Amino acid sequence: MIKNNLSVRQICIIMCVFNAAIKLMLYPTTMAAACGNALWVPVLADTAVQTVSVWAVCYLSSKTDKTFFGLLSGAFGKVIARIIFTAFAIYFALSAVVPMTEQQAMVHEVFYDTIPSLLVFVPFFFFAIYAGSKGFTNAGRTAEVCLPIFVVTAATLVIMGSLECDFSALLPFLTQPASTLFSGCARGFFRFNEGALMLMFLGHFKYKKGDAAKISLSCAAGGLIVALVCAIFYAVYSDLAVVQYFAITKISIFFSAISLIGRTDLLAVYALDIAMLFAIVLNIQAATYCLTKAFGRQWHPAFSLGINALLIVLTVVLNNKFALVQALGSSYMGIATAVFAFLMPVLAWAAWAIGGKRREKN
């Protein structure tokens, strides 16, 4: 029997570590291209909106111990609940596409001297099929394993980068027009789907007083880490940041000791990639969970296999179409994220209110 129970500590780690790790590949570069030296502003703005969404779901946990599926079933019936969860499954599966293609490109650029065959990325799917068939309990445990790895490696890379950067590149502050900053927020909006993930965690942890604040602050901390990396990245490369891909792998390259001891910073990048992989796979786990709810069957391996089969097809079709993937993510997935990560928490509150009124009538 697949278990989905989580502790608040595990959710906090997911909201901080996985939230940050999945955004440290190409996101800083796209924000540098969109907003110049104000690239950190859209990160903070989108993080603030995301944190509000996460807090809304967490606070709902203090009102009910039901899952999101249970709330929808009680208010609108199981048929509607199953339709909504099928839509969520599609959303989470597609949410894995952009970070998955970024991971593929990062592996090719950072870990290989020449461009390897697409087959080199195949082992990812063996890992994804296995991990995707596991429940949220497994995701919480892997998050606890990733925490020290992420803290040590991210801190190492940030320190190495900050010692060789010029923060004057970030000056003057906010000279860009508001429309430019708003455009940056819109381009990266699809990456902030923690509100949708939090809906899946609803009812799978025991809420205690103050937990909403803990989880929300953890989510905000993840965004602050990304904003810090963005700022250091631009302080290192200035106007050249727009052509430097995979910021987290590049910010430490000018560290003075590297000329003597070699690219030892890549060891930290290798380790950090573990957290990135689990952050990507969490979307597949969430999609699998949604399908089990929608179909009422504990067919986790079959569902995971089907989701990954879809992702394999998309990987082949979209191979060497990196710009197209980013454009589709910024446009269509941005709209989908607005619906599933920000409007659906409102629906969850509505379902709770309707279910409460029905109980009062009975």
PEJODA-V172375 format. One record per residue. N is the residue number from 0. SS is DSSP state (2 for helix, 1 for strand, 0 for the rest). OMEGA is omega in whole degrees, 0 to 359 (none if undefined). NEAR is the number of other ideal C-beta (glycine too) atoms within 8 Angstrom. Layout:
# PEJODA-V172375
{{N;SS;OMEGA;NEAR} {N;SS;OMEGA;NEAR}}
This chain:
# PEJODA-V172375
{{0;0;179;3} {1;0;181;10} {2;0;180;8} {3;0;181;9} {4;0;180;8} {5;0;171;13} {6;0;179;8} {7;2;178;13} {8;2;181;7} {9;2;178;13} {10;2;178;15} {11;2;179;11} {12;2;178;15} {13;2;182;14} {14;2;180;14} {15;2;188;13} {16;2;181;14} {17;2;177;16} {18;2;180;14} {19;2;187;14} {20;2;185;14} {21;0;182;12} {22;0;186;9} {23;0;180;14} {24;0;184;13} {25;0;184;12} {26;2;179;14} {27;2;180;16} {28;2;180;14} {29;2;178;11} {30;2;175;16} {31;2;178;14} {32;2;184;6} {33;2;190;12} {34;2;179;14} {35;2;184;7} {36;2;175;9} {37;2;184;14} {38;2;181;18} {39;2;184;13} {40;2;177;11} {41;2;178;16} {42;2;180;15} {43;2;181;11} {44;2;180;10} {45;2;177;14} {46;2;179;16} {47;2;179;10} {48;2;179;10} {49;2;181;14} {50;2;177;12} {51;2;179;8} {52;2;179;14} {53;2;179;15} {54;2;181;12} {55;2;180;12} {56;2;180;15} {57;2;181;14} {58;2;175;9} {59;2;178;13} {60;2;178;14} {61;0;181;9} {62;0;184;6} {63;0;175;8} {64;0;179;6} {65;0;172;11} {66;0;177;9} {67;2;177;11} {68;2;178;9} {69;2;178;9} {70;2;180;15} {71;2;180;15} {72;2;181;10} {73;2;184;10} {74;2;188;11} {75;2;182;8} {76;0;185;6} {77;2;181;6} {78;2;179;6} {79;2;180;9} {80;2;180;13} {81;2;178;12} {82;2;180;9} {83;2;181;10} {84;2;173;14} {85;2;177;11} {86;2;177;9} {87;2;179;16} {88;2;178;14} {89;2;181;9} {90;2;181;12} {91;2;178;14} {92;2;179;14} {93;2;178;9} {94;2;180;13} {95;2;188;14} {96;2;184;13} {97;2;178;13} {98;2;178;14} {99;2;178;12} {100;2;176;12} {101;2;178;11} {102;2;178;14} {103;2;181;11} {104;2;180;12} {105;2;177;14} {106;2;180;12} {107;2;184;11} {108;2;189;9} {109;2;189;10} {110;2;182;6} {111;0;178;10} {112;0;177;2} {113;0;180;4} {114;0;183;4} {115;0;177;7} {116;0;177;4} {117;2;181;8} {118;2;179;6} {119;2;182;10} {120;2;182;10} {121;2;179;8} {122;2;177;7} {123;2;184;11} {124;2;173;11} {125;2;176;8} {126;2;183;10} {127;2;178;14} {128;2;180;12} {129;2;183;9} {130;2;180;13} {131;2;180;14} {132;0;180;12} {133;0;181;11} {134;0;181;11} {135;2;177;14} {136;2;177;12} {137;2;179;11} {138;2;178;15} {139;2;180;14} {140;2;178;9} {141;2;177;10} {142;2;178;14} {143;2;177;10} {144;2;183;8} {145;2;184;15} {146;2;180;10} {147;2;178;7} {148;2;182;12} {149;2;182;13} {150;2;183;8} {151;2;185;10} {152;2;180;13} {153;2;179;14} {154;2;179;8} {155;2;182;11} {156;2;180;15} {157;2;180;12} {158;2;179;8} {159;2;179;12} {160;2;183;15} {161;2;180;9} {162;0;183;8} {163;0;182;9} {164;0;179;11} {165;0;184;7} {166;2;176;8} {167;2;177;5} {168;2;180;10} {169;2;179;10} {170;0;353;7} {171;0;182;4} {172;0;166;6} {173;0;174;7} {174;0;180;5} {175;0;176;9} {176;0;182;5} {177;2;181;6} {178;2;178;6} {179;2;179;11} {180;2;178;15} {181;2;177;8} {182;2;177;10} {183;2;177;15} {184;2;181;11} {185;2;182;9} {186;2;182;12} {187;2;186;16} {188;2;185;12} {189;2;181;13} {190;2;187;11} {191;0;185;13} {192;0;182;11} {193;2;176;13} {194;2;178;17} {195;2;178;15} {196;2;181;11} {197;2;176;16} {198;2;179;13} {199;2;179;13} {200;2;183;12} {201;0;179;14} {202;0;181;11} {203;0;174;10} {204;0;180;12} {205;0;183;5} {206;0;173;10} {207;0;182;6} {208;0;179;4} {209;0;182;6} {210;2;179;13} {211;2;179;12} {212;2;181;8} {213;2;183;10} {214;2;180;16} {215;2;178;12} {216;2;176;8} {217;2;178;13} {218;2;178;16} {219;2;179;11} {220;2;177;9} {221;2;177;15} {222;2;179;17} {223;2;177;10} {224;2;179;11} {225;2;179;15} {226;2;178;12} {227;2;178;10} {228;2;178;15} {229;2;181;16} {230;2;179;12} {231;2;179;13} {232;2;180;18} {233;2;178;16} {234;2;177;12} {235;2;189;14} {236;2;181;9} {237;2;184;10} {238;2;179;6} {239;2;182;7} {240;2;184;15} {241;2;179;8} {242;2;178;5} {243;0;183;11} {244;0;176;10} {245;0;188;14} {246;2;186;17} {247;2;178;13} {248;2;186;9} {249;2;188;12} {250;0;183;15} {251;0;191;12} {252;0;182;8} {253;0;178;8} {254;0;190;11} {255;0;184;8} {256;0;183;7} {257;2;179;13} {258;2;180;4} {259;2;187;6} {260;2;180;5} {261;0;184;5} {262;0;176;6} {263;0;178;9} {264;2;179;13} {265;2;175;9} {266;2;177;7} {267;2;178;13} {268;2;178;13} {269;2;182;8} {270;2;180;10} {271;2;180;16} {272;2;177;11} {273;2;179;9} {274;2;179;14} {275;2;181;14} {276;2;180;11} {277;2;177;15} {278;2;177;13} {279;2;184;14} {280;2;178;13} {281;2;176;12} {282;2;178;12} {283;2;176;18} {284;2;179;15} {285;2;178;13} {286;2;178;18} {287;2;177;15} {288;2;181;12} {289;2;180;14} {290;2;178;14} {291;2;178;14} {292;2;184;12} {293;2;183;11} {294;2;178;8} {295;0;182;6} {296;0;179;5} {297;0;181;6} {298;0;186;9} {299;2;180;12} {300;2;181;8} {301;2;180;7} {302;2;179;13} {303;2;179;15} {304;2;180;10} {305;2;179;8} {306;2;181;15} {307;2;175;13} {308;2;176;8} {309;2;181;9} {310;2;177;15} {311;2;179;9} {312;2;180;8} {313;2;178;9} {314;2;180;13} {315;2;182;8} {316;2;185;7} {317;0;179;10} {318;0;182;7} {319;0;175;3} {320;0;187;8} {321;2;181;8} {322;2;179;6} {323;2;179;8} {324;2;179;12} {325;2;180;11} {326;2;179;8} {327;2;178;9} {328;2;182;12} {329;2;184;12} {330;2;187;8} {331;2;180;7} {332;2;174;13} {333;2;178;13} {334;2;180;8} {335;2;179;11} {336;2;177;16} {337;2;181;10} {338;2;190;9} {339;2;184;14} {340;2;185;14} {341;2;177;12} {342;2;181;8} {343;2;173;14} {344;2;176;15} {345;2;177;9} {346;2;179;9} {347;2;177;15} {348;2;178;10} {349;2;179;9} {350;2;178;13} {351;2;180;14} {352;2;179;8} {353;2;178;11} {354;2;179;12} {355;2;179;8} {356;2;179;8} {357;2;178;10} {358;2;179;7} {359;2;179;6} {360;2;179;5} {361;0;none;4}}
